[in-house]
């Protein structure tokens, strides 16, 4: 009862804060497919950062008439050439009056506009004025999202008292924005099993996040105080936060946003301190940054003294869970200090930047030595420096980055260098070709590198990637990708040099105004260690993964949308049994035209039969904010859910989701302390979203 009282008091407190609604982002089937690709590529089922990016853009849509801003390049499917086409059109004909004008421009088809529509608008450009505190207060918008989630039945960790807190997940996010000039965010998150207002979390939520962003403040283009991410160049020298990925040729080139606020629910990987982008004259800008953050870390018993202090750490702990005494002992055990800067020169066609930073830990980071991780980062000091550039000429975009990074406390046998170069050719409105080459030395040691590659870190890899977007006969649009790569030294589960290749093709077409069909084929070949009876040691075997997927959208009428998804996977190797898997899902989205009771119902019924983990499949799910992601299908069973979004009033909206998963091939679900008895698992979610409109708003006609 005490715990319930604490949660109730927290909810009442949050209800007293004036705020504005977070609108539910309407995602097309193309976005759902992209999320599934991203989840499968990175092995991630939580997509909070991607969903938060889309939500922020939906709340503050990009004004296409604002040609002085590059915000549109945050959309991962928009290329610099497409943005330049829009700017040239506005320069010649004046400000756009409707987003539908894009239909007459080269490179903008129906699919592209469907993706763009929730995140862009057309309105007169609000010429930048000096920031005034009175304007911020009168025209600013605040919004709050609060949610809870509970799974049933209880897992073993609660029954044996390993988990110290309640099985309830609770979170909130308060966001205040003034146009795109000022943004303040405060959020808190309590994972299931974590304590709240007692024990190890006497301060309430286990995780808090906050940041203040001010844009275009005199010579300061942007300043961020609090928790933030840095994204420069192609991501080879310094990039943290969301990493876009797709077979689309546009995403071969990355748009580095520079300094940006960290995700509300991100519990690791962010920086904490201050960063600013400052114009220093002409086309030059300088971005200094400083961060001091305490990371979670693990250590063996021999590294812990009698007082419980860590003498050195074995790895950085990134799960974010602090449910048990063991997990609580890992919290904030490693202090990380980071400082550096970026100097950039930018014109309308050419951009060049130099980025450098140093990294210090208060105790050495010493991973366990295996034969495959000889070149892992070890020590308490590190540094990285790199140069990147991009050049656009007519329909050609050239880009590249060269970087040097190493742990200063360790020796290296080869220069710790890494490089990536590429080109995008927009041959015409229907054909775009992209080519990239990458070469990452085995001794390249960078904890904050995130660019194209097959390894989890940009190390020990060479590769060639080719992507092509084209228009096929019968009004078919196609995206094709081929990636060939080689690992010159041993890596995880491969104790010898190895190679691999990926192929992917996606075809989609609008079948009239009410039907949309897309089909996708993915193939991946690689190597791994294996053993054979009667033979000592490991041998290397070839593994192959195939995946076929199809999605059909049918707008039955204005208030009813049906989506059918089907996936098939196959995993084969030289010395083991071939594994197959399939999954089928039927989605229904119903939005009745009831003025008095505006609701939206989203439901799904899916069945799956996946014979092994290596043949696993991912289905993205429509859910509540900060509670979505992709469902990994593994085993035999079914899953269904129903989500209700409702509007109680103009200022209060919310949602409820109930999901049920049934497995026909097991008597328990999960493993370790997360195992639950029986073959059924329920999820119940509740979310409230509140709004408080600005005291004063400018009047204009806008079209999304």
Secondary structure as UniProt FT lines:
FT   HELIX           2..15
FT   HELIX           29..42
FT   HELIX           48..59
FT   STRAND          62..63
FT   TURN            64..65
FT   TURN            67..68
FT   HELIX           71..74
FT   TURN            76..77
FT   HELIX           80..93
FT   HELIX           99..104
FT   TURN            106..107
FT   HELIX           110..117
FT   TURN            118..119
FT   STRAND          120..122
FT   HELIX           133..139
FT   STRAND          141..152
FT   HELIX           156..159
FT   TURN            160..161
FT   STRAND          168..178
FT   TURN            179..181
FT   STRAND          182..190
FT   TURN            192..193
FT   TURN            199..200
FT   TURN            202..203
FT   STRAND          207..217
FT   TURN            218..219
FT   STRAND          220..231
FT   TURN            233..234
FT   HELIX           249..252
FT   STRAND          258..261
FT   TURN            264..265
FT   STRAND          271..281
FT   TURN            282..283
FT   STRAND          284..295
FT   STRAND          297..298
FT   HELIX           301..303
FT   TURN            306..307
FT   STRAND          315..316
FT   HELIX           325..329
FT   TURN            330..332
FT   STRAND          334..346
FT   STRAND          350..365
FT   TURN            371..372
FT   TURN            374..375
FT   STRAND          379..393
FT   TURN            394..395
FT   STRAND          396..407
FT   TURN            408..409
FT   STRAND          417..426
FT   STRAND          432..440
FT   TURN            442..443
FT   TURN            447..448
FT   STRAND          461..472
FT   HELIX           473..475
FT   STRAND          476..487
FT   TURN            492..493
FT   STRAND          498..511
FT   TURN            512..514
FT   STRAND          515..530
FT   TURN            533..534
FT   STRAND          539..557
FT   TURN            558..559
FT   STRAND          560..573
FT   STRAND          579..590
FT   STRAND          599..610
FT   HELIX           613..615
FT   STRAND          617..621
FT   TURN            625..626
FT   STRAND          629..633
FT   STRAND          635..647
FT   STRAND          652..663
FT   STRAND          668..669
FT   HELIX           672..674
FT   STRAND          676..677
FT   STRAND          680..692
//
